[in-house]
Amino acid sequence: MPHSSSNVRHPSSPSGWIGTDESGKGDYFGPLVIGGVYVDSRIKKLLEGLRVRDSKKISDGMIKQLDFKIRSSCIYSVVVIGPEKYNLLYLKMRNLNRMLAWGHARVIENILMRVSCPRAVSDQFGNELFIKNALLESGKKIKLEQMPHAEKDPGVAAASVLARAEFLRRMERL
C-alpha cells in the first residue's frame, strides 16, 4: 500500500500552484517516492530564502534539513511506492511512466483535499495525458503543466527535496 502523508490545511491562494517531483526512479532496491508542495507567494519567498533547488544538486545532509523546514511550513504530500506495491502496479500498468503519473496524480489529489489550486507543475517524463487520466474528479479541473527541467520551479524543487528525503529515510531502514 502506498504511504501518503500531508500536513494541516491552509487557506488557498488564487495565484498558488502545486509542484511535483519524484525520487528513486532508477533504483532497484528502494522505493519510488513522489512528493508535492503547494506554493503561493509567501511560500515562494520562503523557498527562495532557503535556497531550495533540485535535490540532485544538494547534499544528503542539507536535504534532511530542508525537508524539515518544508514539511513544517508548507502544504505537502508524499506518496511512497515500495518494492512490493511497485511490482503489483507494474504488472497492472506495464509502464513506468504510467506508474509515475499515478503517483503524481495521488500527490496532487492529496494536496487538493487541503487547498484549492488552479494548476500543477511537474517535470516532463511522459505523455501529459498519463497524469491527466490518472487524476480523480477534483484533479480533473486543474491545469497541468509538464515541462523539461521543471525543477527550476520552486514548487517542483521543494517536491524533489521531500521525495529525496523520504527516499533516503526508506533506504536507511534497509
Order of alpha helices (4+ residues) and beta strands (2+ residues): beta-beta-beta-alpha-alpha-beta-alpha-alpha-beta-alpha-beta-alpha
